[in-house]
Amino acid sequence: MDNVPPDDTIICRCSDVTRAELRAWIAHGLTSMDELKRLTRITMGPCQGRTCRHLVMQELAAVTGQPLEELTPSSFRQPLKGITLGAVADWVAKEKQEKEV
Amino acid sequence: MEQREIVVIGGGPAGLSAALQAAHSGARVTIIEGEKRLGGQLIKQTHMFFGSHKQHAGTRGIDIATLLENELRALPNVEIILGATVLGYYYEDGALTIEDHEAFRLMIPKRLIVASGASEKFLAFPNNDLPGVYGAGAVQTLMNVYGVKPAQRVLMIGAGNIGLIVSYQLLQAGVEVAAVLEAAPQISGYLVHASKILRLGVPILTRHSIKEALGKHTVEGAIIHRLDDRWQPVPHSEQQITCDTICLAVGLSPLCDLLWQAGCAMQYIAELGGYVALRDEGMQTSVPGIYVAGDAAGVEEASAAMVEGSLAGLSAALSLGYNSPADEELTAELRQQLDDLRAGPGGAKIRSGLEKLHPTADNPKEVT
């Protein structure tokens, strides 16, 4: 593990989560991606995990010794990209109108 | 709510080929692309393709995009939606939610072909959040799509084809390339691409990696180091490089978010870039009616993506009853094309990855 970069290295740059923070949570017993996601917001920022998911999985695998291929990635929730509530409300209103016609 | 026959997500080489084949078979096809034009990564590819003439070898990537687009636009049974992003798939009712120019849409397709491509992998090193640390693909977009010179002097991390090709294109754009680093003991991209930049005096340092980025507000340089046989840093091998941009070309991950949402059985295969969907020979996933093609099915290159797209388009159309006597022969020919593209030492990694992929029937997975 001597090639591990120092602890203040950013692993999730949407939410500024460092390696030290992740390791502290893993040491607390959070050894699944979903648990780490709920506590640190990894994979929940604008990139939706496209930048950090793989790095967090590598980190989890390195610390816990679980093989990478046996880790389950954190769940992939809709929407994959932000949309305004207004846009959804407009659609609902339009659908309602069409049903009435 | 809008009903559709076949929806193809992604207008890159795989999606374009899938839409074309399904439409030629007679199905009504809707193709959804997030960018304002079709082509995906092809529109950034100024180099000529290798491989077979069946996948347009000898033609530049950007010209292949135009060829496929023109062919698609000539068909009356094709609907093209540009600048729209699929937000999610809901397995309960098979619905897609879409953001189309800030408006919300809900679409229920009879068949879905996911050709969403891949995303660039990132690396963990100190100061990796400094402005000036980019994915190589992002830099290529800035140069080749937007005409922006992205840097004065670049350090490229990764000597696969993307790292090599983007380095060459940077040089063509008048950007200095300080060095290309490769953690492996040998260059992993094609030697024809490596030779082009070596001839222009750019060093390719194998068994080297980045230790940290330097700079206060933006990238001002980097510390690199040598790696030993066990990929560990060699003590006292550090060197300082001056650069204003660090480009990461360290691999791609298939973009499978929608396939996870659909409950497709997935498997982690490092050779294919990460998690990929199990599928049958016609590219149908473990969820009936959902197909996958191109980098979303496993990171490969554009020629294979086009053939996989055609296979997915053909089988999706067939499943809807659009058949012709020539289908069997065409299927066999497409499979042969894939085998040919994957033959030889260049395809070893893909072959080994695909061998590990479980057959769909063996691994049913509950929707979670």
Interface residues (C-beta under 8 A of the other chain):
Chain A: D2 N3 P5 P6 D8 T9 I10 I11 R13 D16 R19 Q48 R50 T51 C52 R53 H54 L55 Q58 E59 L68 E69 E70 L71 P73 S75 F76 R77 Q78 P79 L80 K81 I83 T84 A87 V88 D90 W91 E95
Chain B: M1 T85 V86 L87 G88 Y89 Y90 T97 E99 E102 A103 F104 R105 L106 S119 K121 F122 L123 A124 F125 P126 N128 D129 K211 E212 W231 Q232 P233 S253 L255 D257 L258 W260 Q261 Q267 Y268 I269 A270 G274 Y275 T368
